Amino acid sequence: MDVNDLSVQQLAEVRQQLEAELEHLSESFTQLRQAQVKFRDCIDSVKTASSQGQEGKDILVPLTSSLYVPGQMKNIDKYVVDVGTDYFVEKNSADAIKLFEGKCETLNKNLVDLDKLVNEKMKGLQTVEEIFKKKYAETQKAAPKPE
Amino acid sequence: MSLPPALQELANELNKQKQDLQQTVGERQRLETQLQESKIVKLEFDQLDDEAKIFKMIGPVLVPQDKAEADSNVSKRMDFIQKQIASVEDRIKTLQTSLQEKQAELQLKAQELQQQMQQQQQAASS
Protein backbone atom coordinates (compact mmCIF):
# COMPACT_ATOMS: atom_id res chain seq x y z
CA MET A 1 0.00 0.00 0.00
CA ASP A 2 1.38 3.38 -0.96
CA VAL A 3 0.74 6.24 1.42
CA ASN A 4 0.78 8.67 -1.49
CA ASP A 5 -2.47 7.22 -2.82
CA LEU A 6 -4.47 7.87 0.32
CA SER A 7 -6.98 10.63 0.71
CA VAL A 8 -6.60 13.35 3.30
CA GLN A 9 -9.17 11.71 5.51
CA GLN A 10 -7.52 8.31 5.27
CA LEU A 11 -4.18 9.88 6.06
CA ALA A 12 -5.64 11.47 9.15
CA GLU A 13 -6.90 8.05 10.24
CA VAL A 14 -3.53 6.41 9.63
CA ARG A 15 -1.87 9.18 11.58
CA GLN A 16 -4.20 8.71 14.50
CA GLN A 17 -3.58 4.97 14.52
CA LEU A 18 0.19 5.44 14.40
CA GLU A 19 0.01 7.92 17.24
CA ALA A 20 -1.98 5.46 19.36
CA GLU A 21 0.52 2.70 18.63
CA LEU A 22 3.43 4.94 19.52
CA GLU A 23 1.85 5.88 22.81
CA HIS A 24 1.29 2.23 23.67
CA LEU A 25 4.87 1.35 22.74
CA SER A 26 6.44 4.13 24.78
CA GLU A 27 4.30 3.05 27.71
CA SER A 28 5.69 -0.48 27.39
CA PHE A 29 9.15 1.02 27.16
CA THR A 30 8.72 2.82 30.48
CA GLN A 31 7.38 -0.33 32.10
CA LEU A 32 10.34 -2.39 30.93
CA ARG A 33 12.70 0.30 32.22
CA GLN A 34 11.01 0.22 35.60
CA ALA A 35 11.26 -3.56 35.77
CA GLN A 36 14.93 -3.34 34.93
CA VAL A 37 15.54 -0.81 37.70
CA LYS A 38 13.78 -3.15 40.11
CA PHE A 39 16.00 -6.09 39.17
CA ARG A 40 19.12 -3.92 39.41
CA ASP A 41 18.03 -2.95 42.92
CA CYS A 42 17.71 -6.65 43.74
CA ILE A 43 21.26 -7.30 42.53
CA ASP A 44 22.55 -4.43 44.65
CA SER A 45 20.65 -5.69 47.68
CA VAL A 46 22.05 -9.20 47.37
CA LYS A 47 25.56 -7.83 46.86
CA THR A 48 25.31 -5.62 49.94
CA ALA A 49 23.75 -8.29 52.13
CA SER A 50 26.25 -10.98 51.15
CA SER A 51 29.37 -8.81 51.35
CA GLN A 52 31.94 -9.47 54.04
CA GLY A 53 31.29 -8.35 57.58
CA GLN A 54 27.50 -8.44 57.19
CA GLU A 55 27.14 -11.63 59.22
CA GLY A 56 25.76 -10.91 62.65
CA LYS A 57 24.88 -7.30 61.92
CA ASP A 58 21.72 -5.83 63.45
CA ILE A 59 18.90 -5.10 61.05
CA LEU A 60 15.26 -4.13 61.21
CA VAL A 61 12.99 -6.57 59.46
CA PRO A 62 9.83 -5.13 57.96
CA LEU A 63 6.75 -7.15 58.92
CA THR A 64 4.52 -4.65 57.21
CA SER A 65 5.42 -1.30 55.66
CA SER A 66 4.81 0.34 59.04
CA LEU A 67 5.99 -2.35 61.46
CA TYR A 68 9.57 -3.50 61.99
CA VAL A 69 11.20 -6.00 64.36
CA PRO A 70 14.89 -6.07 65.24
CA GLY A 71 16.87 -8.95 63.80
CA GLN A 72 20.36 -10.13 63.08
CA MET A 73 21.97 -11.07 59.75
CA LYS A 74 22.54 -14.79 59.53
CA ASN A 75 22.96 -17.20 56.63
CA ILE A 76 24.03 -14.32 54.43
CA ASP A 77 24.44 -16.62 51.47
CA LYS A 78 20.85 -17.84 51.35
CA TYR A 79 18.20 -15.98 49.41
CA VAL A 80 14.68 -16.77 48.34
CA VAL A 81 14.04 -15.42 44.86
CA ASP A 82 10.77 -14.75 43.06
CA VAL A 83 10.86 -16.72 39.80
CA GLY A 84 7.33 -15.83 38.68
CA THR A 85 3.74 -17.14 38.95
CA ASP A 86 4.03 -17.00 42.76
CA TYR A 87 6.91 -19.48 42.88
CA PHE A 88 10.05 -18.74 44.91
CA VAL A 89 13.35 -20.61 44.88
CA GLU A 90 16.12 -20.67 47.46
CA LYS A 91 19.48 -19.71 45.98
CA ASN A 92 22.93 -18.67 47.14
CA SER A 93 24.08 -15.13 46.47
CA ALA A 94 26.00 -15.95 43.27
CA ASP A 95 23.04 -17.80 41.73
CA ALA A 96 20.59 -15.15 42.85
CA ILE A 97 22.69 -12.43 41.22
CA LYS A 98 23.02 -14.56 38.09
CA LEU A 99 19.23 -14.92 37.85
CA PHE A 100 18.63 -11.19 38.20
CA GLU A 101 21.39 -10.39 35.75
CA GLY A 102 19.83 -12.78 33.26
CA LYS A 103 16.50 -10.99 33.67
CA CYS A 104 18.17 -7.60 33.19
CA GLU A 105 19.87 -8.90 30.07
CA THR A 106 16.60 -10.15 28.58
CA LEU A 107 14.96 -6.84 29.35
CA ASN A 108 17.86 -5.06 27.71
CA LYS A 109 17.34 -7.03 24.53
CA ASN A 110 13.62 -6.27 24.62
CA LEU A 111 14.35 -2.59 25.16
CA VAL A 112 16.69 -2.48 22.16
CA ASP A 113 14.08 -4.20 19.97
CA LEU A 114 11.36 -1.90 21.21
CA ASP A 115 13.54 1.13 20.61
CA LYS A 116 14.02 0.07 17.00
CA LEU A 117 10.28 -0.40 16.59
CA VAL A 118 9.54 3.01 18.12
CA ASN A 119 12.02 4.66 15.76
CA GLU A 120 10.45 2.95 12.75
CA LYS A 121 6.97 4.05 13.79
CA MET A 122 8.23 7.59 14.36
CA LYS A 123 9.66 7.69 10.85
CA GLY A 124 6.38 6.33 9.48
CA LEU A 125 4.45 8.95 11.38
CA GLN A 126 6.70 11.70 10.04
CA THR A 127 6.21 10.57 6.46
CA VAL A 128 2.46 10.37 6.90
CA GLU A 129 2.41 13.80 8.46
CA GLU A 130 4.41 15.33 5.62
CA ILE A 131 2.15 13.83 2.96
CA PHE A 132 -0.88 14.85 4.98
CA LYS A 133 0.29 18.46 5.06
CA LYS A 134 1.08 18.45 1.36
CA LYS A 135 -2.28 16.96 0.40
CA TYR A 136 -4.12 19.24 2.75
CA ALA A 137 -2.45 22.29 1.20
CA GLU A 138 -3.43 20.98 -2.25
CA THR A 139 -7.09 20.61 -1.32
CA GLN A 140 -7.05 24.12 0.18
CA LYS A 141 -5.68 25.47 -3.08
CA ALA A 142 -8.09 23.45 -5.23
CA ALA A 143 -11.15 24.64 -3.35
CA PRO A 144 -11.38 28.41 -3.67
CA LYS A 145 -12.02 30.02 -0.32
CA PRO A 146 -15.41 31.65 0.08
CA GLU A 147 -14.79 35.37 0.39
CA MET B 1 -31.10 12.23 9.99
CA SER B 2 -32.14 9.30 12.14
CA LEU B 3 -31.76 5.79 10.84
CA PRO B 4 -34.74 3.52 10.33
CA PRO B 5 -35.17 1.16 13.32
CA ALA B 6 -34.05 -1.96 11.45
CA LEU B 7 -30.82 -0.31 10.38
CA GLN B 8 -30.24 1.23 13.79
CA GLU B 9 -30.65 -2.15 15.43
CA LEU B 10 -28.14 -3.67 13.07
CA ALA B 11 -25.68 -0.89 13.76
CA ASN B 12 -26.11 -1.37 17.51
CA GLU B 13 -25.47 -5.07 17.18
CA LEU B 14 -22.40 -4.39 15.11
CA ASN B 15 -21.02 -2.06 17.77
CA LYS B 16 -21.71 -4.58 20.50
CA GLN B 17 -19.89 -7.28 18.58
CA LYS B 18 -16.95 -4.96 17.98
CA GLN B 19 -16.66 -4.40 21.70
CA ASP B 20 -16.97 -8.11 22.31
CA LEU B 21 -14.16 -8.77 19.86
CA GLN B 22 -11.94 -6.18 21.48
CA GLN B 23 -12.52 -7.75 24.88
CA THR B 24 -11.73 -11.21 23.58
CA VAL B 25 -8.53 -9.98 21.96
CA GLY B 26 -7.59 -8.45 25.32
CA GLU B 27 -8.25 -11.79 26.98
CA ARG B 28 -6.01 -13.46 24.40
CA GLN B 29 -3.20 -11.04 25.24
CA ARG B 30 -3.62 -11.65 28.97
CA LEU B 31 -3.36 -15.41 28.46
CA GLU B 32 -0.25 -14.95 26.33
CA THR B 33 1.43 -13.00 29.13
CA GLN B 34 0.58 -15.76 31.60
CA LEU B 35 1.94 -18.40 29.25
CA GLN B 36 5.20 -16.52 28.78
CA GLU B 37 5.60 -16.13 32.53
CA SER B 38 4.97 -19.83 33.07
CA LYS B 39 7.53 -20.66 30.40
CA ILE B 40 10.17 -18.62 32.23
CA VAL B 41 9.34 -20.40 35.50
CA LYS B 42 9.54 -23.78 33.80
CA LEU B 43 12.92 -22.90 32.32
CA GLU B 44 14.12 -21.91 35.78
CA PHE B 45 12.86 -25.17 37.31
CA ASP B 46 14.60 -27.18 34.61
CA GLN B 47 17.92 -25.66 35.60
CA LEU B 48 17.49 -26.42 39.30
CA ASP B 49 19.02 -29.25 41.31
CA ASP B 50 16.59 -31.83 42.58
CA GLU B 51 17.23 -30.76 46.17
CA ALA B 52 16.60 -27.09 45.46
CA LYS B 53 14.09 -25.57 47.84
CA ILE B 54 10.98 -24.26 46.15
CA PHE B 55 8.22 -22.23 47.79
CA LYS B 56 4.82 -21.19 46.56
CA MET B 57 3.28 -17.96 47.72
CA ILE B 58 -0.17 -18.68 49.09
CA GLY B 59 -1.71 -15.49 50.36
CA PRO B 60 0.92 -13.82 52.56
CA VAL B 61 2.97 -16.94 53.31
CA LEU B 62 5.55 -18.98 51.46
CA VAL B 63 4.77 -22.68 51.56
CA PRO B 64 7.56 -25.16 50.86
CA GLN B 65 6.88 -27.33 47.84
CA ASP B 66 8.26 -30.49 46.40
CA LYS B 67 10.27 -29.83 43.24
CA ALA B 68 8.53 -32.57 41.25
CA GLU B 69 5.14 -31.32 42.39
CA ALA B 70 5.89 -27.70 41.57
CA ASP B 71 7.27 -28.74 38.20
CA SER B 72 4.19 -30.75 37.28
CA ASN B 73 1.94 -27.95 38.52
CA VAL B 74 3.59 -25.46 36.22
CA SER B 75 3.36 -27.89 33.30
CA LYS B 76 -0.32 -28.46 34.01
CA ARG B 77 -0.89 -24.73 34.21
CA MET B 78 0.79 -24.25 30.84
CA ASP B 79 -1.40 -26.96 29.29
CA PHE B 80 -4.45 -25.33 30.76
CA ILE B 81 -3.49 -21.88 29.47
CA GLN B 82 -2.77 -23.28 26.03
CA LYS B 83 -6.21 -24.88 25.90
CA GLN B 84 -7.75 -21.60 26.95
CA ILE B 85 -5.81 -19.79 24.25
CA ALA B 86 -7.11 -22.24 21.64
CA SER B 87 -10.72 -21.73 22.72
CA VAL B 88 -10.32 -17.94 22.87
CA GLU B 89 -8.82 -17.97 19.40
CA ASP B 90 -11.78 -19.96 18.12
CA ARG B 91 -14.04 -17.35 19.62
CA ILE B 92 -12.09 -14.55 17.97
CA LYS B 93 -12.45 -16.25 14.59
CA THR B 94 -16.21 -16.73 14.95
CA LEU B 95 -16.60 -13.15 16.11
CA GLN B 96 -14.57 -11.87 13.20
CA THR B 97 -16.59 -13.75 10.58
CA SER B 98 -19.91 -12.76 12.12
CA LEU B 99 -18.67 -9.17 12.29
CA GLN B 100 -17.81 -9.22 8.61
CA GLU B 101 -21.19 -10.67 7.75
CA LYS B 102 -22.97 -8.02 9.79
CA GLN B 103 -20.93 -5.29 8.18
CA ALA B 104 -21.78 -6.53 4.69
CA GLU B 105 -25.45 -6.77 5.65
CA LEU B 106 -25.44 -3.24 7.00
CA GLN B 107 -23.80 -1.92 3.87
CA LEU B 108 -26.33 -3.65 1.68
CA LYS B 109 -29.25 -2.30 3.70
CA ALA B 110 -27.78 1.18 3.64
CA GLN B 111 -27.47 1.03 -0.13
CA GLU B 112 -31.06 -0.14 -0.48
CA LEU B 113 -32.20 2.71 1.69
CA GLN B 114 -30.28 5.21 -0.37
CA GLN B 115 -31.82 3.91 -3.57
CA GLN B 116 -35.27 4.10 -2.08
CA MET B 117 -34.70 7.68 -1.03
CA GLN B 118 -33.44 8.61 -4.47
CA GLN B 119 -36.48 7.04 -6.08
CA GLN B 120 -38.73 8.92 -3.72
CA GLN B 121 -36.99 12.17 -4.54
CA GLN B 122 -37.33 11.52 -8.24
CA ALA B 123 -40.97 10.67 -7.86
CA ALA B 124 -41.56 13.84 -5.89
CA SER B 125 -39.77 16.09 -8.36
CA SER B 126 -41.33 14.69 -11.51
Interface residues (C-beta under 8 A of the other chain):
Chain A: V80 V83 G84 T85 D86 Y87 F88 V89 E90 L99
Chain B: Q34 E37 S38 I40 V41 E44 F45 L48 A52 K53 I54 F55 K56 M57 I58 L62 Q65 A70 V74 R77
